[in-house]
Amino acid sequence: MRIAFVGKGGSGKTTLAALFTRYLAELDRPVLAIDADINQHLGAALGLEAATAPRPLGADLGWLKDHLRGTNPRVPSAATMIKTTPPGRGSRLLGLGEGDAVLDRYAARCPGGGADGSAGIRLMATGEFDSEDIGVSCYHAKTGAVELYLNHLMDRPGEYVVVDMTAGADAFASGLFTRFDLTVLVSEPTQRGVGVYRQYLANAAGHRIELRVAGNKVADPDDVDYLRAQVGPALLATFGHSAWVRAAERGAPKPMDALEPANRAGLNAVLAGLDATERDWVAYHRDTVHFHLRNAHAWANQSLGVDLTAQVDPDFAPGLATADIS
């Protein structure tokens, strides 16, 4: 199951993405966290030291593309792959189990784990927007690596991917916003917070997006009433001030059972909403192909000098029943 946390800058989306990731680990659920935000703070929020930060996906695209294309005859070289290139027969399909080459190369282990120590948190990151990128490229060149990864990932029931996305509606610069089973927009009980939700909802119109709202920084029942009046049944959960989160942000997280009951109830609600979704692999792949064709016609064919529409394998049917996961 895949979940994305989105919202305006400062709404607390990284905090909630980290909190939900820790919660899944405490429940002994296999979980991979991905930092796709330009600010790259998710690792710190999960207690990862800078010295043990993962290899950035966005700085190592050549290896990733070459690995993913496998023996797919429709993708003859890594140079012809773009962020939307869909998998086909011969492509390497990925899993979240031990020994996966992509996880071994890009994922770092975060401290902590499940209630009995058996589960752990793995973190992948796009990488920061550094000085070499200034004036040359946009951050979507890095988030494109996440899109490629998710396009080729065959995650199984009971496995979780938690993505901290870029702020605002920036995710709509690619098809990445369609790669999730549930998208949670983190909104403060303010007009600006709700405004970002409405913008996201408008941009997602016509696409298969399960979009819900998590109210954050909720201080009293009036805040909850305001959010419910503004977003209606889309309100999935609410979170208030948390001494537990403050301690974690200072580098001293307590056991998860010390989290405030109201905030734990919010996590329960988010997990229930995620588990209630059901992925349609055929429709999921259809979206992958749709955005690839759009990118091919809009810029990629001309830029690369090849017809990237030929990368679409009409006979490829993704899904766990037939997937050969490398």
C-alpha positions as CSV (number, residue, x, y, z in Angstrom):
1,M,0.0,0.0,0.0
2,R,1.3,3.4,-0.9
3,I,0.5,6.7,0.8
4,A,1.6,10.2,0.1
5,F,1.6,13.1,2.5
6,V,1.1,16.5,0.8
7,G,0.3,20.0,1.9
8,K,1.5,23.6,2.0
9,G,5.0,24.3,3.4
10,G,4.9,24.4,7.2
11,S,1.6,22.4,7.5
12,G,3.4,19.5,9.2
13,K,3.3,17.0,6.4
14,T,6.9,15.8,7.0
15,T,6.2,15.5,10.7
16,L,3.0,13.4,10.0
17,A,4.8,11.3,7.4
18,A,7.5,10.4,9.9
19,L,5.0,9.8,12.7
20,F,2.9,7.5,10.5
21,T,6.1,5.6,9.4
22,R,7.1,5.1,13.0
23,Y,3.6,3.9,13.8
24,L,3.7,1.3,11.0
25,A,7.1,0.0,12.2
26,E,5.8,-0.2,15.8
27,L,3.0,-2.5,14.4
28,D,5.7,-4.6,12.7
29,R,4.5,-3.7,9.2
30,P,7.2,-3.7,6.5
31,V,7.6,0.0,5.6
32,L,9.7,2.0,3.2
33,A,9.8,5.8,3.6
34,I,10.7,8.0,0.7
35,D,11.7,11.7,1.0
36,A,10.6,13.4,-2.2
37,D,10.5,16.9,-0.7
38,I,13.0,19.5,-1.8
39,N,13.8,20.2,1.8
40,Q,14.9,16.6,2.6
41,H,14.0,16.6,6.3
42,L,12.3,13.2,6.6
43,G,15.5,11.3,7.5
44,A,16.1,13.7,10.4
45,A,12.5,13.3,11.5
46,L,13.1,9.5,11.6
47,G,16.2,9.9,13.7
48,L,18.7,9.2,10.9
49,E,22.1,10.8,11.3
50,A,23.4,12.8,8.4
51,A,26.5,10.6,8.2
52,T,24.3,7.6,7.4
53,A,22.0,9.3,4.9
54,P,21.0,7.1,1.9
55,R,22.5,7.4,-1.5
56,P,20.3,10.0,-3.4
57,L,18.1,8.5,-6.1
58,G,18.2,11.7,-8.1
59,A,22.0,11.8,-8.3
60,D,22.3,8.2,-9.5
61,L,19.7,8.0,-12.3
62,G,21.9,6.3,-14.8
63,W,22.3,3.1,-12.7
64,L,18.6,3.1,-11.7
65,K,17.4,3.4,-15.3
66,D,19.8,0.7,-16.5
67,H,18.8,-1.6,-13.8
68,L,15.0,-1.1,-14.4
69,R,15.1,-1.6,-18.1
70,G,16.6,-5.0,-17.7
71,T,16.2,-6.9,-21.0
72,N,13.2,-5.0,-22.2
73,P,13.8,-4.7,-26.0
74,R,11.6,-1.6,-26.2
75,V,14.1,0.3,-24.0
76,P,17.5,-0.3,-25.7
77,S,19.5,2.1,-23.4
78,A,19.2,4.1,-20.2
79,A,19.6,7.2,-22.2
80,T,16.2,6.6,-23.8
81,M,14.4,6.3,-20.5
82,I,12.5,9.2,-19.0
83,K,10.7,9.5,-15.6
84,T,7.4,8.1,-17.0
85,T,8.9,5.1,-18.9
86,P,6.5,2.2,-18.1
87,P,7.6,-1.3,-17.4
88,G,7.2,-4.0,-20.0
89,R,8.2,-7.6,-20.7
90,G,11.8,-7.9,-19.7
91,S,11.8,-4.9,-17.3
92,R,13.0,-5.5,-13.8
93,L,10.0,-5.5,-11.4
94,L,10.9,-4.6,-7.9
95,G,9.9,-5.8,-4.4
96,L,10.3,-4.7,-0.8
97,G,11.8,-7.9,0.4
98,E,15.4,-8.4,1.5
99,G,17.9,-8.7,-1.2
100,D,16.3,-6.2,-3.6
101,A,19.1,-4.6,-5.5
102,V,17.5,-1.1,-5.5
103,L,16.9,-1.1,-1.8
104,D,20.4,-2.4,-1.2
105,R,21.8,0.5,-3.2
106,Y,19.6,3.3,-2.1
107,A,17.9,2.6,1.2
108,A,19.3,3.4,4.7
109,R,18.1,1.8,7.9
110,C,16.6,4.1,10.4
111,P,16.9,3.5,14.2
112,G,14.1,1.8,16.0
113,G,11.7,-0.8,14.9
114,G,8.7,-2.7,15.9
115,A,7.3,-3.7,19.2
116,D,9.6,-6.8,19.3
117,G,12.4,-5.3,17.3
118,S,11.7,-7.4,14.2
119,A,10.5,-4.6,11.9
120,G,12.5,-1.6,10.8
121,I,12.3,1.5,8.8
122,R,14.1,1.9,5.5
123,L,14.5,5.3,3.9
124,M,15.1,6.4,0.4
125,A,15.6,10.0,-0.7
126,T,15.6,12.0,-3.9
127,G,18.6,14.1,-2.8
128,E,18.9,17.8,-2.2
129,F,18.7,20.6,-4.8
130,D,22.4,21.4,-4.9
131,S,24.5,24.2,-6.4
132,E,25.1,22.3,-9.6
133,D,21.3,22.3,-10.3
134,I,20.9,26.0,-9.8
135,G,19.9,27.7,-13.1
136,V,20.2,24.3,-14.9
137,S,17.5,21.9,-13.8
138,C,14.3,21.8,-11.8
139,Y,13.6,19.5,-8.8
140,H,11.3,17.3,-10.9
141,A,14.4,15.8,-12.4
142,K,15.0,14.3,-9.0
143,T,11.4,13.3,-8.2
144,G,11.3,11.6,-11.5
145,A,13.5,8.9,-10.0
146,V,10.7,8.2,-7.5
147,E,8.2,8.0,-10.2
148,L,10.3,5.5,-12.1
149,Y,10.8,3.4,-9.0
150,L,7.1,3.3,-8.2
151,N,6.2,2.5,-11.8
152,H,8.3,-0.7,-11.4
153,L,7.4,-1.6,-7.9
154,M,5.2,-4.6,-7.2
155,D,4.5,-4.1,-3.6
156,R,2.5,-6.8,-1.8
157,P,-0.5,-6.6,0.6
158,G,0.8,-5.8,4.1
159,E,3.8,-3.8,2.7
160,Y,3.8,0.0,3.0
161,V,5.4,2.9,1.2
162,V,5.2,6.3,2.8
163,V,6.2,9.3,0.7
164,D,6.8,12.8,1.9
165,M,5.9,14.9,-1.2
166,T,6.9,18.3,-2.4
167,A,4.9,21.2,-0.9
168,G,1.7,22.6,-2.4
169,A,0.5,21.4,-5.8
170,D,4.0,20.9,-7.2
171,A,3.4,17.2,-7.6
172,F,1.2,17.8,-10.6
173,A,4.3,18.5,-12.7
174,S,4.4,14.8,-13.4
175,G,2.3,11.7,-13.1
176,L,3.8,11.0,-9.7
177,F,0.6,12.1,-8.0
178,T,-1.2,9.1,-9.4
179,R,1.2,6.5,-7.9
180,F,-0.5,6.2,-4.5
181,D,-3.4,4.3,-3.1
182,L,-4.2,7.2,-0.7
183,T,-3.1,10.8,-0.7
184,V,-3.4,12.6,2.6
185,L,-3.3,16.4,2.4
186,V,-2.2,17.9,5.7
187,S,-4.1,21.0,6.4
188,E,-4.1,23.5,9.3
189,P,-7.5,24.8,10.3
190,T,-7.0,28.0,8.3
191,Q,-8.2,29.4,5.0
192,R,-4.8,29.0,3.5
193,G,-4.6,25.4,4.5
194,V,-8.0,24.6,3.1
195,G,-7.1,26.5,0.0
196,V,-4.3,24.1,-0.8
197,Y,-6.7,21.2,-0.4
198,R,-9.1,22.8,-2.9
199,Q,-6.3,23.5,-5.4
200,Y,-5.1,19.9,-5.1
201,L,-8.7,18.6,-5.5
202,A,-9.2,20.7,-8.6
203,N,-6.0,19.6,-10.2
204,A,-6.7,15.9,-9.5
205,A,-10.2,16.1,-11.1
206,G,-10.6,13.4,-13.7
207,H,-7.8,11.2,-12.3
208,R,-8.1,8.2,-10.0
209,I,-7.0,9.9,-6.8
210,E,-8.2,8.9,-3.3
211,L,-7.6,12.3,-1.6
212,R,-8.3,12.8,2.1
213,V,-7.5,15.5,4.6
214,A,-5.6,15.2,7.9
215,G,-6.2,18.3,10.1
216,N,-3.0,19.3,11.9
217,K,-2.3,21.8,14.7
218,V,-5.8,21.4,15.8
219,A,-6.3,23.1,19.2
220,D,-9.9,22.7,20.1
221,P,-13.4,21.5,18.8
222,D,-13.8,24.7,16.9
223,D,-10.8,23.9,14.7
224,V,-12.3,20.4,14.0
225,D,-15.7,22.0,13.2
226,Y,-14.1,24.4,10.8
227,L,-12.2,21.7,8.9
228,R,-15.3,19.5,8.7
229,A,-17.4,22.4,7.4
230,Q,-14.8,23.2,4.7
231,V,-13.8,19.7,3.5
232,G,-16.8,17.6,4.6
233,P,-16.3,13.8,4.5
234,A,-12.8,14.2,3.1
235,L,-11.6,14.8,6.7
236,L,-9.9,11.6,7.7
237,A,-8.2,12.4,10.9
238,T,-7.0,15.3,13.1
239,F,-3.8,15.9,15.1
240,G,-3.1,18.3,17.9
241,H,-0.1,19.5,19.9
242,S,2.2,16.6,20.7
243,A,4.9,16.5,23.4
244,W,5.9,13.2,21.9
245,V,6.6,14.7,18.5
246,R,8.5,17.6,20.1
247,A,10.7,15.2,22.0
248,A,11.3,13.2,18.8
249,E,12.2,16.4,16.9
250,R,14.8,17.0,19.7
251,G,16.3,13.6,19.0
252,A,14.8,11.9,22.0
253,P,11.8,9.9,20.8
254,K,9.8,8.0,23.4
255,P,8.2,4.6,22.8
256,M,5.2,4.9,20.5
257,D,2.8,3.8,23.3
258,A,3.6,7.1,25.0
259,L,2.0,9.1,22.1
260,E,-1.1,11.0,23.1
261,P,-4.3,9.0,22.7
262,A,-6.0,11.5,20.5
263,N,-3.0,11.6,18.1
264,R,-2.7,7.8,18.1
265,A,-6.4,7.7,17.2
266,G,-5.5,9.9,14.2
267,L,-2.9,7.4,13.1
268,N,-5.4,4.6,13.5
269,A,-7.8,6.5,11.2
270,V,-5.1,7.1,8.5
271,L,-4.1,3.4,8.5
272,A,-7.8,2.3,8.3
273,G,-8.3,4.6,5.4
274,L,-5.2,3.3,3.6
275,D,-6.0,-0.4,4.3
276,A,-9.6,0.2,3.0
277,T,-8.3,1.0,-0.5
278,E,-7.8,-1.6,-3.2
279,R,-5.4,-1.3,-6.1
280,D,-6.6,-1.9,-9.6
281,W,-3.3,-2.9,-11.3
282,V,-4.7,-2.6,-14.8
283,A,-6.0,0.9,-14.2
284,Y,-2.8,1.8,-12.4
285,H,-0.7,0.8,-15.4
286,R,-3.1,2.5,-17.7
287,D,-2.3,5.8,-15.8
288,T,1.4,5.1,-16.2
289,V,1.1,4.7,-19.9
290,H,-1.2,7.8,-20.2
291,F,1.4,10.1,-18.6
292,H,4.2,8.5,-20.6
293,L,2.5,9.2,-23.9
294,R,1.7,12.8,-22.8
295,N,5.4,13.4,-22.0
296,A,6.6,11.7,-25.1
297,H,4.4,14.0,-27.3
298,A,4.9,17.1,-25.3
299,W,8.7,17.2,-25.1
300,A,10.6,13.9,-24.9
301,N,10.4,12.7,-28.5
302,Q,11.8,15.9,-29.7
303,S,14.4,16.2,-26.9
304,L,15.8,12.6,-27.3
305,G,15.2,12.3,-31.1
306,V,13.4,8.9,-30.7
307,D,9.7,7.9,-30.6
308,L,9.2,7.1,-26.9
309,T,5.6,6.0,-27.6
310,A,7.2,2.7,-28.8
311,Q,8.3,2.0,-25.2
312,V,4.7,1.0,-24.4
313,D,4.3,-2.8,-24.4
314,P,0.6,-3.4,-25.3
315,D,0.8,-7.0,-24.1
316,F,2.3,-6.2,-20.7
317,A,-0.1,-6.8,-17.7
318,P,1.3,-5.8,-14.3
319,G,0.2,-7.4,-11.1
320,L,1.4,-9.7,-8.4
321,A,-0.2,-12.8,-9.9
322,T,2.2,-12.8,-12.9
323,A,5.0,-10.6,-11.8
324,D,8.6,-11.9,-11.9
325,I,10.1,-9.8,-9.2
326,S,13.9,-9.4,-9.3
